[in-house]
Each structure stands twice: as C-alpha cells, then as structure tokens.
Amino acid sequence: MKASQEPAQRYRPLNARRRWLLAALAVATAFAVVATLLNPPGGVKRVKHLPADTPACAPGQDSGCAGGRAEVIVVAPVAAPASR
C-alpha cells in the first residue's frame, strides 16, 4: 500500500459472507445476553422452602415463626430547626 493513498481509497466493503457472519454473531450474542439475564448461571432459587425447624405462622401469630414480623430498631426523628 502506498503512503499516498487516502483512507477513502483503501476502504473495501465487507463481502456478503462476512456480513452474514457478523449478523449471526450479533444474534447469537443478543440471545446469550438475554438468556443469561433471564436464567443466570448458578441458578436463582425462586422457590423458598421453610426451614424444617421453623413452623409457619398461625393466624394471629406475629413472632417465632416463618413469615412473622421482625423487630426493627429505628433512630428517633430529629426535630426540624426553628425557622428564622
């Protein structure tokens, strides 16, 4: 290639076979990305089973069972500063 050639003269368009290869690779990549997002490697456990030693909550029961309320410690709210 001569140094005097301009970039526009050196450009050669892709042939049909190469275009089909690139299109097939793009489709395969898109499929792999979507499949990985929908079903990640290692598996996402979508069904949660209760532990054998923890019973399910009876009606009206709110502690000591699976599905009950959890104790949460919350900081008391700070009073708003006095306006001027």
N, C-alpha and C positions, 0 to 999 in steps of 0.2 A: 504494500500500500504506500502510495506516495504521500509525502508530507503536504503537498499542495492540494490534496483532495479535501473538500469541505465535508462536514458531518452529514449534510443532506445527501451527498453523493454516495456516501458509504452505507447508508441505511438500506437494508434489504428486508422487505416484509416477510412475515412468517408464512411458511407453506401450509397447505390445508392439513396435512398430517400433524404438524406441530401445534396448530390451533386446536385440533380435536384433542390432542394430548393435554394441553393446558386446560381446556374446558372440562375434561374428565377429572383431572386432578382438583380443579376448583369444586366440582360437585362432590367428589369423594371427601374433600376437606370439610366442606359445609356439612355433609352428612355425619362425619366423625365428631364435629363440634357439637351439633345438635344432640347426637346420641350420648355424648359424654355429659352434656348438661342435664339431660333427662334421666340418665341412669349412670351416676358417677362410679368410677372404679372403687372397689372396696365395698360398694353397696350401701345404700342408705336404708336403715331399718325403719320401715314405715309403720309397722305394727308393733305396738308396745304391749308386752305382756306384764301382768302384775307379778312382783316377786312372790315366791311361794310362801314366805313368812309374813307377808303384809296383806291383810284382808281388804276387800273393797269396802267403801263406806256404806253404812246402813243409812236409811233415811233419817235425817236429823243429826247424824254424827258429823263432827267437823274436825276432829283431830285423832291421831293414832291410826289412821287408815290411808290407803292409797286413794288419792283424789280429794283429800281433805284440805282445809286451809293451812297455810304456812304462816308462822309468826314472822313479822317483818318489823325491824327497828327503823323508825323514821326520825330524822332530826326535826326538832320543833321549828316552825317557820319563823323567820326573822321579821320583826316589825318594820314597816316602811319608815324611812326617815321623815322627820317632820318637814312640812313644806315651809317655805320662807314667806 
